[in-house]
Amino acid sequence: MDFDLELRAVPKVAAVVILSVTYARFISSHLRPGLPRLLPLLPVLSLLPFLPMLFTSIHFRTNAGFFISWLCLFKLLLLCFGRGPLDPSLPFISFLSLASLPVKLPTTNDPKNQSSFHSLSPKYLLTTAIKAALFAGLLSLYRFRDQMHPYLFLVMLCFHIYLSLELLLGTAAILAGAILGMEFEPQFNKPYFSSSLCDFWGRRWNLMVSAILRPSVYIPVRSCTGRAAAVIATFIVSGIMHELMFYYITLLPPNGVVLLFFILHGICTAVEGWYAQHGNWRRPPKILATVGAVAFVTYTSFWLFFPAMLRGGALENGMMEIESIIGLFTGDMYLVKD
């Protein structure tokens, strides 16, 4: 991996994002919500998904894709219709931070509602250190991949995704919150304790995505067609965005498998929600419900989600990049020749 090339791309991408967000703030402060805002912002909204392609690294490209092509783009879409966290009356730094980072404005002066700076408690730091150690140990096990049972490897991949997202998003949000004085958006809430699909997707897994999809897709669709259609529509949009994220990872054309995964989960979640409200059935004990929900998510991920992610040697390329990063910091320069 060419670190110089990646680092040269960072200021270019950052400059375009800052200019785009500045333009969006200017337009939204002079035009009313709806088509008058949307039409002049269409060029910006169309440009954002292409910015991550300035990076050649999987990690740089995918992370930029998540922050810019998903979170930032959807926040600007909400701004077009006068919804969401962005408001043109906000100070520029606050507006820019809210648009491009996983942070939110403090909602109360209550000391119980702690900011990211104050959340750096010994317990939190210890938990983060443990997760970092587990992630490092997990990476060291990939050298034995050829001797592993395929299902064991996929289980490791589950933990890889969870731990890497926890560490990456948590670190980015805490730094932004500590520097800017904002609250950071939570990433996960112990997804391994999910007692249903609704619980997993709505209250425990990747909560910043749920927070942006709820006002942009779920609430508008529900107001027109009802809850079940809103749930399925939300999962379809999430599936489309995951296809884009996977394109950033593999650089291969989408094959629809990830979209199928989310359509399946959308239908199952909608049916589950309907039965919870109308069905005359008794819920199983929580421990059984948790085992069933986690097992369903895991099995369908093995079936549909991970195979799409592993296309094109993405895992091997990603591991080479991680080795290069480790080599850069440890001085093992033989690791960073590529």
C-alpha positions in Angstrom: 0.0 0.0 0.0 1.4 3.4 -1.0 0.9 5.5 2.2 2.1 8.7 0.4 -0.6 8.3 -2.2 -3.3 7.8 0.4 -2.2 10.7 2.5 -2.1 13.0 -0.6 -5.7 12.0 -1.3 -6.9 12.9 2.2 -6.7 16.8 1.9 -8.3 16.6 -1.6 -11.3 14.6 -0.3 -11.5 16.8 2.8 -11.5 20.0 0.7 -14.3 18.7 -1.6 -16.4 17.7 1.4 -15.9 21.1 3.1 -16.8 22.9 0.0 -19.8 20.7 -0.6 -21.1 21.1 2.9 -20.5 24.9 2.8 -22.4 25.1 -0.5 -25.3 23.1 1.1 -25.4 25.4 4.1 -25.5 28.4 1.8 -28.3 27.0 -0.4 -30.4 25.8 2.5 -30.1 29.2 4.2 -31.6 31.0 1.2 -34.1 28.4 -0.2 -37.1 26.8 1.4 -37.2 23.0 2.0 -38.3 20.8 -0.8 -37.5 20.9 -4.5 -36.1 24.4 -4.3 -33.3 23.1 -2.1 -33.0 19.6 -3.6 -32.4 20.7 -7.3 -29.4 22.9 -6.7 -27.9 20.3 -4.3 -28.3 17.4 -6.7 -24.7 18.0 -8.2 -23.2 17.8 -4.7 -25.3 14.7 -3.8 -24.2 13.0 -7.0 -20.5 13.9 -6.4 -20.2 12.5 -2.9 -20.3 8.7 -3.8 -17.4 9.2 -6.1 -15.0 10.8 -3.6 -14.0 7.5 -1.9 -12.6 6.3 -5.2 -9.8 8.7 -4.9 -8.3 6.2 -2.3 -6.6 3.0 -3.5 -6.6 1.5 0.0 -9.6 -0.7 1.0 -9.6 0.7 4.5 -9.4 4.4 3.4 -11.9 3.9 0.6 -14.5 2.0 2.7 -14.3 4.3 5.7 -14.6 7.3 3.5 -17.5 5.6 1.8 -19.3 5.1 5.0 -18.8 8.6 6.4 -19.2 10.5 3.1 -21.4 8.4 0.7 -23.8 7.2 3.4 -23.9 9.4 6.6 -23.1 12.8 5.0 -25.2 12.2 1.9 -28.2 11.1 3.8 -27.9 14.1 6.2 -27.8 16.4 3.3 -30.8 14.7 1.8 -32.7 15.3 5.0 -31.6 18.9 5.0 -33.1 19.3 1.5 -36.5 18.6 3.1 -36.0 20.4 6.3 -35.4 17.3 8.5 -32.6 15.7 10.4 -29.8 17.1 12.5 -28.6 19.8 10.1 -29.9 23.3 10.2 -28.5 26.3 8.3 -28.8 28.5 11.4 -26.1 26.4 13.1 -22.6 27.8 13.4 -20.4 26.7 10.5 -18.1 24.4 12.5 -21.1 22.7 14.1 -22.8 22.3 10.8 -19.7 20.9 9.1 -19.1 18.5 12.0 -22.7 17.2 12.1 -22.6 16.7 8.4 -19.4 14.8 8.1 -18.8 13.1 11.4 -20.8 10.7 13.6 -21.5 13.3 16.3 -24.6 15.2 17.5 -25.3 18.4 19.4 -25.7 18.0 23.2 -29.3 17.7 23.9 -29.3 18.7 27.6 -27.2 20.2 30.3 -28.0 17.2 32.5 -24.7 15.8 33.8 -26.1 12.3 33.3 -26.1 13.0 29.6 -22.4 12.8 29.2 -20.4 14.0 26.2 -17.8 11.9 24.5 -15.0 13.6 26.5 -16.5 12.8 29.8 -17.3 9.2 28.8 -13.6 8.4 28.9 -14.0 6.6 32.2 -11.6 3.9 33.4 -14.3 1.3 32.6 -14.7 2.5 29.1 -10.9 2.7 28.5 -10.5 -0.8 29.9 -13.2 -2.2 27.7 -11.7 -0.5 24.7 -8.2 -1.9 25.5 -9.7 -5.4 25.8 -11.4 -5.1 22.4 -8.2 -3.8 20.9 -6.3 -6.8 22.3 -8.9 -9.2 21.1 -8.8 -7.6 17.6 -5.0 -7.9 17.5 -5.2 -11.5 18.6 -7.8 -12.2 15.9 -5.6 -10.7 13.2 -2.8 -13.0 14.3 -5.0 -16.1 13.7 -5.6 -15.3 10.0 -2.3 -16.9 9.2 -3.9 -20.3 10.0 -6.8 -19.7 7.7 -5.9 -22.6 5.4 -6.1 -25.0 8.4 -9.5 -23.6 9.7 -12.9 -25.1 9.2 -14.8 -22.6 6.9 -17.5 -22.0 9.6 -14.8 -21.2 12.2 -13.3 -18.7 9.7 -16.7 -17.0 9.2 -17.3 -16.8 12.9 -13.9 -15.1 13.2 -15.0 -12.7 10.4 -18.2 -11.8 12.5 -16.0 -10.8 15.4 -13.6 -9.0 13.0 -16.4 -6.8 11.7 -17.8 -6.1 15.1 -14.5 -5.3 16.8 -13.1 -3.2 13.9 -16.3 -1.1 13.7 -16.4 -0.6 17.5 -12.8 0.5 17.5 -12.9 2.7 14.4 -16.2 4.4 14.9 -15.8 4.8 18.6 -12.3 6.3 18.3 -13.4 8.7 15.5 -16.5 9.8 17.4 -14.6 10.3 20.7 -11.9 12.4 19.1 -14.5 14.5 17.3 -16.5 14.9 20.5 -13.5 15.7 22.7 -12.2 18.3 20.2 -15.6 19.8 19.2 -17.4 19.4 22.5 -20.2 17.3 20.9 -21.8 14.0 21.9 -20.7 11.0 19.9 -23.4 8.8 18.4 -23.4 5.2 19.8 -22.2 2.5 17.5 -23.4 -0.8 19.2 -25.4 -1.8 22.2 -24.3 -5.4 22.9 -25.8 -7.0 19.8 -25.0 -10.5 21.1 -27.9 -10.0 23.6 -30.5 -9.3 20.9 -33.8 -11.0 21.7 -35.4 -10.4 18.2 -34.6 -9.1 14.8 -36.3 -5.8 15.7 -34.1 -5.6 18.7 -30.9 -6.4 16.8 -31.4 -4.0 13.9 -33.3 -1.3 15.6 -31.6 -1.0 19.0 -28.3 -2.8 19.0 -26.4 -3.0 15.7 -24.8 -0.1 14.0 -27.0 2.5 15.7 -25.8 5.5 13.7 -27.1 3.8 10.5 -30.4 3.2 12.2 -30.5 6.8 13.3 -30.1 8.1 9.8 -32.4 5.6 8.1 -35.2 6.2 10.5 -36.0 9.8 9.6 -34.9 9.5 5.9 -36.8 6.3 5.0 -38.8 4.6 7.8 -40.8 7.6 9.1 -41.8 9.0 5.7 -42.8 5.6 4.3 -44.7 4.6 7.5 -46.7 7.8 7.3 -47.9 6.8 3.8 -48.1 3.0 3.8 -47.8 1.7 7.4 -45.2 0.0 9.5 -44.6 -3.2 7.6 -43.9 -1.5 4.3 -41.7 1.1 6.0 -39.6 -1.7 7.6 -39.1 -3.4 4.2 -38.4 -0.2 2.4 -35.8 0.7 5.1 -34.0 -2.6 4.6 -34.1 -2.3 0.9 -32.4 1.1 1.1 -29.9 -0.3 3.6 -29.2 -3.2 1.2 -28.6 -0.8 -1.7 -26.1 1.2 0.4 -24.4 -2.0 1.5 -24.0 -2.9 -2.1 -22.2 0.4 -2.6 -20.0 -0.2 0.5 -19.1 -3.6 -0.8 -18.2 -2.1 -4.1 -15.7 0.1 -2.3 -14.3 -3.1 -0.7 -14.1 -5.4 -3.7 -14.2 -3.0 -6.7 -16.5 -5.6 -8.3 -19.9 -4.8 -9.8 -22.8 -5.6 -7.3 -24.4 -9.0 -7.7 -27.5 -8.3 -5.6 -26.7 -10.9 -2.9 -26.2 -8.3 -0.2 -29.5 -6.7 -1.2 -31.2 -10.1 -1.0 -29.8 -10.5 2.5 -31.4 -7.2 3.6 -34.7 -7.9 1.8 -34.9 -11.2 3.6 -34.2 -9.6 7.0 -36.7 -6.8 6.2 -39.5 -9.3 5.4 -38.7 -11.3 8.5 -38.5 -8.3 10.7 -41.8 -7.0 9.4 -43.5 -10.3 10.0 -42.0 -10.5 13.5 -43.3 -7.1 14.3 -46.8 -7.9 13.0 -46.9 -11.0 15.1 -45.7 -9.2 18.2 -48.6 -6.8 17.8 -51.4 -9.1 16.5 -50.3 -12.7 17.1 -51.8 -14.7 19.9 -48.6 -16.5 20.8 -46.5 -16.4 23.9 -42.9 -15.2 23.5 -40.3 -17.8 24.3 -37.9 -17.3 27.3 -35.5 -14.5 26.6 -32.5 -16.8 26.5 -34.1 -18.9 23.8 -35.2 -15.8 21.9 -31.7 -14.4 22.0 -30.2 -17.7 20.8 -32.7 -17.9 18.0 -32.2 -14.2 16.9 -28.4 -14.4 16.9 -28.4 -17.8 15.2 -30.7 -16.5 12.4 -28.5 -13.4 11.9 -25.3 -15.5 11.9 -26.6 -18.2 9.6 -28.0 -15.8 7.0 -24.7 -13.8 7.2 -22.8 -17.0 6.4 -25.1 -17.7 3.5 -25.4 -14.3 1.9 -23.5 -11.5 3.6 -19.9 -12.7 3.9 -19.6 -14.4 0.5 -20.3 -11.1 -1.2 -17.7 -9.3 1.0 -15.0 -11.9 0.3 -15.2 -11.6 -3.5 -12.1 -10.5 -5.4 -9.6 -11.3 -2.7 -10.8 -8.5 -0.6 -9.8 -10.2 2.7 -6.3 -10.9 1.5 -5.8 -7.4 0.3 -7.2 -6.0 3.5 -4.9 -8.2 5.6 -1.9 -7.0 3.5 -2.9 -3.4 4.3 -3.1 -4.1 8.0 0.3 -5.8 7.9 1.6 -2.7 6.1 0.2 -0.4 8.8 1.7 -2.5 11.5 5.0 -2.6 9.7 5.0 1.2 9.4 4.7 1.7 13.1 7.0 -1.2 14.2 9.7 -0.5 11.7 9.4 -3.8 9.9 9.7 -2.1 6.5 9.6 -5.4 4.7 5.9 -5.4 5.4 5.3 -2.1 3.6 6.9 -2.6 0.2 3.5 -2.8 -1.5 
